[in-house]
Amino acid sequence: METILEATAQILSEHGSERLTTNFLARKAGFSVGTIYQYFPNREAIVLALIARQREEVGRRIRSALENDQKRTAEEKIGQIVHVLHEAFNVHRMPHRRLVQALMRVAAAQGLPSPPHIAAQAIIEVWREAGEDAAQPPNESEAFVLSRSVIEVLRQATLESSPLLGTAEFEQAILRLVLGFLREAGAG
């Protein structure tokens, strides 16, 4: 299955979603079309599996970062989460722009809502545990806005091939956005 996902990522990156057919994928992966269909019912399912794999990897890296050092402050832990996210999107810079666009198109065509991202959940959990600045943890609406704003800033920087992506300055700006939002959460 991993070979199929890797071949899918390569096709999307090099040719875009319009060239992702099961026949082309089978040739690229070195399998028969029947083998592809044993694992996936259609090409959209393959792309969704690729998206799920990327999300799982980011989640694993975030959990690992948080488990490695319990002595850090909430701000430092949140900074580490932002760093992991920033790295994950930075990987998809210029050469992978078509891949990101193709993944987004397929996900949108499937009508998939953007689920609460594990990074936003981790940020909110770190904030709640720390009771930082005696601020209330974000309510449901604030959590929604926080998660979407961080992911969309990174997604748009990737799609626009922004030169800011991958810079310490950009990462610090995202961290300031998150911390400023958390410090104001529940105040209104």
DRENDO-1510 file (C-alpha; in Angstrom, 1 decimal, always signed):
<recs>
REC; n; res; u; v; w
REC; 1; MET; +0.0; +0.0; +0.0 .
REC; 2; GLU; +2.9; +2.4; +0.8 .
REC; 3; THR; +4.2; +2.0; -2.8 .
REC; 4; ILE; +0.8; +3.0; -4.1 .
REC; 5; LEU; +0.7; +6.1; -1.9 .
REC; 6; GLU; +4.3; +7.1; -2.9 .
REC; 7; ALA; +3.5; +6.7; -6.6 .
REC; 8; THR; +0.3; +8.7; -6.1 .
REC; 9; ALA; +2.3; +11.6; -4.4 .
REC; 10; GLN; +4.8; +11.5; -7.2 .
REC; 11; ILE; +2.1; +11.7; -9.9 .
REC; 12; LEU; +0.3; +14.5; -8.2 .
REC; 13; SER; +3.5; +16.4; -7.7 .
REC; 14; GLU; +4.8; +16.0; -11.2 .
REC; 15; HIS; +1.6; +16.0; -13.2 .
REC; 16; GLY; -1.2; +17.2; -11.1 .
REC; 17; SER; -4.6; +15.5; -10.3 .
REC; 18; GLU; -5.6; +15.4; -14.0 .
REC; 19; ARG; -3.1; +12.7; -14.7 .
REC; 20; LEU; -3.9; +10.6; -11.7 .
REC; 21; THR; -5.7; +7.6; -13.2 .
REC; 22; THR; -5.6; +4.1; -11.9 .
REC; 23; ASN; -4.0; +2.9; -15.2 .
REC; 24; PHE; -1.2; +5.5; -14.9 .
REC; 25; LEU; -0.8; +4.9; -11.2 .
REC; 26; ALA; -0.6; +1.1; -11.7 .
REC; 27; ARG; +2.2; +1.6; -14.3 .
REC; 28; LYS; +4.1; +4.0; -12.0 .
REC; 29; ALA; +3.7; +1.8; -8.9 .
REC; 30; GLY; +4.6; -1.4; -10.8 .
REC; 31; PHE; +1.3; -3.1; -10.1 .
REC; 32; SER; -1.7; -4.2; -12.1 .
REC; 33; VAL; -4.9; -2.1; -12.0 .
REC; 34; GLY; -6.6; -5.0; -10.2 .
REC; 35; THR; -4.0; -4.8; -7.4 .
REC; 36; ILE; -4.7; -1.1; -7.0 .
REC; 37; TYR; -8.4; -1.8; -6.7 .
REC; 38; GLN; -7.8; -4.5; -4.1 .
REC; 39; TYR; -6.5; -1.7; -1.8 .
REC; 40; PHE; -8.6; +1.2; -2.9 .
REC; 41; PRO; -12.1; +1.5; -4.5 .
REC; 42; ASN; -11.2; +4.6; -6.5 .
REC; 43; ARG; -8.5; +7.3; -7.0 .
REC; 44; GLU; -10.2; +9.6; -4.6 .
REC; 45; ALA; -9.8; +7.0; -1.8 .
REC; 46; ILE; -6.1; +6.8; -2.6 .
REC; 47; VAL; -5.7; +10.6; -2.3 .
REC; 48; LEU; -7.7; +10.6; +0.9 .
REC; 49; ALA; -5.4; +7.9; +2.3 .
REC; 50; LEU; -2.4; +10.1; +1.3 .
REC; 51; ILE; -3.9; +13.0; +3.2 .
REC; 52; ALA; -4.6; +10.8; +6.2 .
REC; 53; ARG; -1.0; +9.5; +6.2 .
REC; 54; GLN; +0.3; +13.1; +6.2 .
REC; 55; ARG; -2.0; +14.1; +9.1 .
REC; 56; GLU; -0.9; +11.0; +11.1 .
REC; 57; GLU; +2.8; +11.9; +10.6 .
REC; 58; VAL; +2.3; +15.4; +11.8 .
REC; 59; GLY; +0.3; +14.1; +14.8 .
REC; 60; ARG; +3.1; +11.7; +15.6 .
REC; 61; ARG; +5.7; +14.4; +15.4 .
REC; 62; ILE; +3.7; +16.7; +17.7 .
REC; 63; ARG; +3.1; +14.0; +20.3 .
REC; 64; SER; +6.8; +13.1; +20.2 .
REC; 65; ALA; +7.8; +16.7; +20.6 .
REC; 66; LEU; +5.5; +17.2; +23.6 .
REC; 67; GLU; +6.6; +13.9; +25.3 .
REC; 68; ASN; +10.3; +14.6; +25.1 .
REC; 69; ASP; +10.5; +17.5; +27.5 .
REC; 70; GLN; +8.0; +18.1; +30.3 .
REC; 71; LYS; +10.0; +21.0; +31.8 .
REC; 72; ARG; +9.2; +23.5; +29.1 .
REC; 73; THR; +6.8; +26.3; +29.6 .
REC; 74; ALA; +3.4; +26.3; +27.8 .
REC; 75; GLU; +4.7; +29.0; +25.5 .
REC; 76; GLU; +7.8; +26.8; +24.6 .
REC; 77; LYS; +5.6; +23.7; +24.0 .
REC; 78; ILE; +3.2; +25.7; +21.8 .
REC; 79; GLY; +6.3; +27.1; +20.0 .
REC; 80; GLN; +7.4; +23.5; +19.3 .
REC; 81; ILE; +3.9; +22.6; +18.0 .
REC; 82; VAL; +4.0; +25.6; +15.6 .
REC; 83; HIS; +7.5; +24.6; +14.6 .
REC; 84; VAL; +6.4; +21.0; +13.7 .
REC; 85; LEU; +3.5; +22.4; +11.7 .
REC; 86; HIS; +5.6; +24.9; +9.9 .
REC; 87; GLU; +8.1; +22.2; +9.0 .
REC; 88; ALA; +5.3; +20.0; +7.7 .
REC; 89; PHE; +4.1; +22.7; +5.3 .
REC; 90; ASN; +7.6; +23.9; +4.4 .
REC; 91; VAL; +8.3; +20.4; +3.0 .
REC; 92; HIS; +5.6; +21.1; +0.4 .
REC; 93; ARG; +7.2; +24.2; -1.1 .
REC; 94; MET; +7.8; +24.8; -4.8 .
REC; 95; PRO; +8.4; +21.3; -6.1 .
REC; 96; HIS; +5.4; +20.0; -4.3 .
REC; 97; ARG; +3.0; +22.8; -4.9 .
REC; 98; ARG; +1.0; +20.8; -7.5 .
REC; 99; LEU; +0.7; +18.0; -5.0 .
REC; 100; VAL; -0.8; +20.3; -2.4 .
REC; 101; GLN; -3.1; +21.8; -4.9 .
REC; 102; ALA; -4.2; +18.4; -6.1 .
REC; 103; LEU; -4.8; +17.1; -2.6 .
REC; 104; MET; -6.8; +20.2; -1.8 .
REC; 105; ARG; -8.9; +19.9; -5.0 .
REC; 106; VAL; -9.7; +16.2; -4.4 .
REC; 107; ALA; -10.5; +16.8; -0.7 .
REC; 108; ALA; -12.8; +19.8; -1.6 .
REC; 109; ALA; -14.5; +17.7; -4.4 .
REC; 110; GLN; -15.3; +15.1; -1.8 .
REC; 111; GLY; -17.0; +17.7; +0.3 .
REC; 112; LEU; -14.8; +16.8; +3.3 .
REC; 113; PRO; -14.9; +19.3; +6.1 .
REC; 114; SER; -11.6; +20.3; +7.6 .
REC; 115; PRO; -11.5; +18.3; +10.8 .
REC; 116; PRO; -10.1; +20.0; +14.0 .
REC; 117; HIS; -6.4; +19.6; +13.4 .
REC; 118; ILE; -4.4; +17.7; +15.9 .
REC; 119; ALA; -2.0; +20.7; +16.3 .
REC; 120; ALA; -4.8; +23.0; +17.4 .
REC; 121; GLN; -6.1; +20.4; +19.8 .
REC; 122; ALA; -2.5; +19.9; +21.2 .
REC; 123; ILE; -2.1; +23.7; +21.5 .
REC; 124; ILE; -5.4; +24.1; +23.4 .
REC; 125; GLU; -4.6; +21.1; +25.7 .
REC; 126; VAL; -1.1; +22.6; +26.5 .
REC; 127; TRP; -2.8; +25.9; +27.3 .
REC; 128; ARG; -5.5; +24.3; +29.5 .
REC; 129; GLU; -3.0; +22.2; +31.4 .
REC; 130; ALA; -0.8; +25.3; +32.1 .
REC; 131; GLY; -3.6; +27.6; +33.1 .
REC; 132; GLU; -1.3; +30.2; +31.5 .
REC; 133; ASP; -1.9; +33.9; +32.5 .
REC; 134; ALA; -5.1; +32.8; +34.3 .
REC; 135; ALA; -6.8; +33.0; +30.9 .
REC; 136; GLN; -9.8; +30.9; +30.1 .
REC; 137; PRO; -9.2; +28.1; +27.7 .
REC; 138; PRO; -10.7; +28.8; +24.3 .
REC; 139; ASN; -14.4; +28.0; +23.9 .
REC; 140; GLU; -15.7; +25.9; +20.9 .
REC; 141; SER; -15.9; +28.9; +18.6 .
REC; 142; GLU; -12.5; +30.2; +19.5 .
REC; 143; ALA; -11.0; +26.7; +19.1 .
REC; 144; PHE; -12.5; +26.6; +15.6 .
REC; 145; VAL; -11.1; +30.0; +14.6 .
REC; 146; LEU; -7.7; +29.2; +16.1 .
REC; 147; SER; -7.4; +25.9; +14.3 .
REC; 148; ARG; -8.5; +27.2; +10.9 .
REC; 149; SER; -6.5; +30.4; +11.1 .
REC; 150; VAL; -3.2; +28.6; +11.7 .
REC; 151; ILE; -3.7; +25.9; +9.1 .
REC; 152; GLU; -5.0; +28.3; +6.5 .
REC; 153; VAL; -2.0; +30.7; +7.0 .
REC; 154; LEU; +0.3; +27.8; +6.4 .
REC; 155; ARG; -1.7; +26.4; +3.5 .
REC; 156; GLN; -1.9; +29.7; +1.7 .
REC; 157; ALA; +1.8; +30.3; +2.2 .
REC; 158; THR; +2.4; +26.9; +0.6 .
REC; 159; LEU; +0.0; +27.5; -2.3 .
REC; 160; GLU; +1.4; +31.0; -3.0 .
REC; 161; SER; +5.0; +29.6; -2.8 .
REC; 162; SER; +5.6; +32.4; -0.3 .
REC; 163; PRO; +9.3; +33.1; +0.4 .
REC; 164; LEU; +8.3; +33.5; +4.0 .
REC; 165; LEU; +7.6; +29.8; +4.4 .
REC; 166; GLY; +10.5; +28.2; +6.1 .
REC; 167; THR; +11.8; +31.3; +7.8 .
REC; 168; ALA; +12.1; +31.9; +11.5 .
REC; 169; GLU; +10.4; +35.3; +11.1 .
REC; 170; PHE; +7.3; +33.6; +9.6 .
REC; 171; GLU; +7.2; +30.9; +12.3 .
REC; 172; GLN; +7.5; +33.6; +15.1 .
REC; 173; ALA; +4.6; +35.5; +13.5 .
REC; 174; ILE; +2.4; +32.4; +13.6 .
REC; 175; LEU; +3.5; +31.8; +17.2 .
REC; 176; ARG; +2.6; +35.4; +18.1 .
REC; 177; LEU; -0.8; +34.9; +16.4 .
REC; 178; VAL; -1.5; +31.8; +18.5 .
REC; 179; LEU; -0.3; +33.1; +21.8 .
REC; 180; GLY; -2.1; +36.4; +21.4 .
REC; 181; PHE; -5.3; +34.6; +20.5 .
REC; 182; LEU; -5.0; +32.3; +23.5 .
REC; 183; ARG; -4.3; +35.1; +25.9 .
REC; 184; GLU; -7.5; +36.9; +24.8 .
REC; 185; ALA; -9.6; +33.7; +24.6 .
REC; 186; GLY; -12.6; +33.9; +26.9 .
REC; 187; ALA; -12.0; +37.6; +27.6 .
REC; 188; GLY; -14.9; +38.7; +25.4 .
</recs>
